[in-house]
Amino acid sequence: MIVRCLFAMLNVLPMPSKHALGRTLRRMKNRLAQSYFGSCAEDSNLRPKLKLHHPHNIRIGKRSSIGDYSRVIAAAPVHIGNDVLIAPEVVILTETHCIQGKEKILDSGTARKSVYIGNDVWIGTRVTILAGAEIPDGCVVAAGAVVPAKKYPPYSVIGGVPAKVIKQER
């Protein structure tokens, strides 16, 4: 509980890396995240104003960054690989409503599906990643895309609503 409160306090502060104080605050925040998250590399960059639900299900690799005002709702596991750039205001969801024929959606329940983001991935601003999505190594996701529960080819550029392959082998 104390770790969560300290992380929340550090989460509202700007952390400019060109200043020694900003670098120190970022290191403190990352050390707290290591015990608060499922796993978090010490050299990851967790930008201010993150909204996190079920952080124990989040795993963040080396030199990966999650942008300002992003939201991760990790009811199921979320794997973020090494060298991943996640821009501001990205939303990652791991839970979705079930639709079963004509049964009321509210009464149909929910399903939890993990999200996998490989290594060397760039996710643009305001992307929404839905439960079950698999973004493999080397992909670029265009700003504003909605990534459904689907697997894409490695090293491709994807974008749109819903996201589709725009270019293969970037």
Disulfide bonds with the S-S distance in Angstrom:
none
